[in-house]
Amino acid sequence: MSPDLWKIWLLVDPRRMLVALFAFLIVLGLAIHMILLSTAEFNWLEDGVPAATVQQVTPVVPQR
């Protein structure tokens, strides 16, 4: 890498760049999820498979 690469941060505010990066990644993640939910094969909300059930846990009583 170039030794003068740090000078890019003199042109661009690092805080703004991080906020823009996080906003872009959130929008990208939401867009991917909405695209998957709109397909019949990858729609996990209406696939007819019931949610996993929670099993009862029997408390273990220590023996003396």
Helices and strands as residue ranges (DSSP letters): G 5-7, H 8-11, H 14-37
